[in-house]
Amino acid sequence: MPKLRVLSGREVCDILAEHGFEEVRRRGSHIVMQKKTGDSTITVPVPNHKELRPGTLRSIIRQSRLPRSLFETEQ
């Protein structure tokens, strides 16, 4: 399994935006992204830091329901 890239919060928000998420608000150092799907809404808080820790990035991937491959290194 390829390793996760080192990404900033802004880069993660850009990836989420490419896949239908919209920024709904900012508060402090967090950006809240949402995507409406059918009768539900997926909400993902993203810390706006220079580098996200691997565990934080894994949590964002799990919450967003996007494929992990979007966040992995190219081999």
C-alpha positions in Angstrom: 0.0 0.0 0.0 1.5 3.4 -1.0 2.3 5.9 1.7 0.1 8.9 2.3 1.5 12.2 1.0 2.4 15.0 3.4 -0.4 17.5 2.8 -1.4 20.8 4.2 -4.9 21.6 5.2 -5.4 23.8 2.2 -4.2 21.0 -0.2 -6.7 18.6 1.4 -9.5 21.2 1.0 -8.6 21.5 -2.7 -8.8 17.7 -3.1 -12.2 17.6 -1.3 -13.4 20.6 -3.5 -12.5 18.7 -6.7 -14.8 15.9 -5.5 -17.9 17.9 -4.7 -17.2 19.3 -1.2 -17.8 23.0 -0.5 -16.4 25.2 2.3 -19.2 26.2 4.6 -17.4 28.0 7.3 -14.1 28.7 9.0 -13.5 29.0 12.7 -10.0 29.5 14.2 -7.7 27.1 12.5 -10.4 24.8 11.1 -12.2 24.7 7.8 -15.5 22.8 7.6 -16.2 21.2 4.2 -19.6 19.7 3.3 -21.0 17.6 0.5 -24.7 16.9 0.0 -25.5 13.3 -1.1 -29.1 12.4 -1.7 -30.9 12.8 1.6 -27.7 13.1 3.7 -24.8 15.5 4.2 -21.1 14.6 4.7 -19.3 17.1 7.0 -15.5 17.0 7.3 -13.6 19.4 9.5 -10.1 20.1 8.2 -7.4 21.7 10.3 -5.7 24.6 8.3 -2.1 23.6 9.3 1.0 23.5 7.2 1.3 19.7 7.6 -1.4 17.3 8.7 -0.4 14.4 10.9 -1.0 10.9 9.2 -3.7 10.0 11.7 -5.6 13.2 11.1 -5.3 12.7 7.3 -6.6 9.1 7.7 -9.6 10.4 9.7 -10.4 13.0 7.1 -10.2 10.3 4.4 -12.5 8.0 6.4 -15.1 10.8 7.1 -15.1 12.0 3.5 -15.7 8.5 2.0 -13.2 9.3 -0.8 -10.7 6.7 -2.0 -7.4 6.7 -0.2 -5.5 6.7 -3.5 -6.3 10.4 -3.9 -4.1 11.1 -1.0 -1.2 8.7 -1.6 2.2 9.2 -3.1 2.8 8.4 -6.8 5.1 5.4 -7.4 
